[in-house]
């Protein structure tokens, strides 16, 4: 049970109501947004920030999902992992690649994506070294570098909010699991 109540559309000001609904699953209210909706202005800012990361990170959809899944895996955040497995699949990641992220097996990825995963894990751990930064900067321009670091940090923050409130996966959904290969 979540440590804060999940607000419904009738609980919040009409101008914020659409913010508790998934932008990818029209009509589906997400628990994470319903929990944060206890503070409508924070919800608005969070959705704006995540939207900026989503749309303006300088990364392609596949790269963005690699960063998000790597972050969720690094902090063992099942809610965020669950939300993004289907999105990552739609963005072109295979079941094998998604499972490899969960176990930190970079061998199935091309060199550029291996660098992306290593850098993301370092950002989440707070351990970006000069050599690691230089290595990934050889693969990505400054726009994307900001996007990688900000996306990893943004989803790290979101994961910590999810942890703090003990937010559950939505009713009717079953956790997809960390090992998708069975």
N, C-alpha and C positions, 0 to 999 in steps of 0.2 A: 504494500500500500504506500502510495506516495506520501512524503512528509508534508506536502502542501496540497491543498485541494486542486483538482483539475477544474478550471473555470469552463463554463459553457457560453455559448453566444449570448444567452440572456443575462449572464452575470457581468458582462463588460459593456463598456460604452460602444454604441453602434459603429463608430469610426475605427475601432480596433478589431471588430468581429472577424474580419477575413484573415487576420493575422494568426488565428489559432488553427486555420485550415491549411493543409498541405498544398503547396503550389504545384506539386507533381502528381498528386492524387486528388483531383477536384472533389470537394465535398467531404473529404476525410479529415476529421479533427485529429491532430497529433497531440499526444500526451505531453511532450516536451513543451510545445507552445502553450498548451492549456495550463501547465504548471507555471511557466514564466508569465502567463497572462494575469497572474495575481498582481503584477505591476505592469500596467498597460504600456507605460512609456518605455520601460526596459524592454518589453517584448517588441515594441516598434523599433527601437534601436538595434536590438539583436537581429531581427529579421532584415533590417536594412544592411547591417554589417555582413551577415551571412549571404545576403543577396549580392552584395558587391563582390564578395569572394567568389561566389558562384559564377557571376557574369563577367567579371573584369579582372580575374586573377592573372591573365596572360597565359593560362594553361588551356589545353584542349580538354574536352570532357573526360577522356580516358585518364589523362595526367591528373586532373583534379580529383577524380575518384581514387586513384592510387594514393594521393596524399591523404584523403579523408579516411580511407580504409586502413592505411598504415598508421595514422594517428589513433584510430579506434583500437587497432590491434595493440599498439604500443602501450596504451593505458588500460587495456582489457575492458573496453566499454561496449558491452553487448547491445545496448539500445542503439547506439550510433552505427555499430557494425551492421545490425539487422536492417536498419533503415537504408543503408547504402549498398548492400549486396545486390539488390535488384537494379538499382541505379547504375552501379558499376557494370553489371552484365549488359544493360542497355547501351552503355558507353564503350563496349567492346572488350571488356575483360572476360577471360574464360574462367570457368569454375576452377581449373587447375591454377591459374594465376591468382585468383582470389584466395584460395586455400594456401598458396605459397606465401602470400602477404601475412596471413594469420600465423604461420610458423616461421616467419622471417627467412624464407628461402628465396634469395634473389636470383638464383641461377636460371630460372625460367624466363627472365626478363632480358631485353636488350640492354646494352651498356648505359644508355641514357636513362632508362627507367630504373636501373640498379642504382645509379647516382641519385635519382629523385627519391627513392625509398631510403637510402642511407642518410641523405640530407634531412628528410622529413623526420626520421627517427631521432636524429641529433637535435633538431629544433625542439621536438617534444621533450627530450631528455635535458635540454638546456646545455648541450655539449657540442655546439658547432665549433669546430677547429678551423684555423686559417686554411690548412691544406684541404679539408673537406669542402669548405666554402669555395676555394679556388677551383677544385675539381668539378663541382656542380655548375659553377659559373662558366666553365668551358662548354657546357651543354645548353645553358639557358641564358637569355638576355636579362638585363636588370629588371625589366617589367615582370617577367616570369619569376625571377628570384624573389622579388617582393611578394608576389602572389603565392609562391610556395611557402615561404616563412609565415605569411599572414594567414594562409589557409590552415596550415598545421597548428599555429597558435590559436586561431579562432575555434577550430574544432576541439583542441585541447581544452579551451575554456568551456565550450559547450558541454564536453564530456564531464568536466568537473561539476557543472551545474546539475547535470543529470544524476551524477553520483550523490551530490549533496541532498537532492530531493528524493532520491531513490525512485526515479521515474520508471514505470513498467512499460513493457511493450504493449501496444494497444490491444484491447480485448478482441479476441477472435484471431489475432495473429499468433503464430508460433515461431519462436526464435529459430532462425535458419542454421545456427551453429557456426562454430569456428572452422570445423573440418568439413568442407563441402564435398570432398572426394569420397566420403564414406568410409 
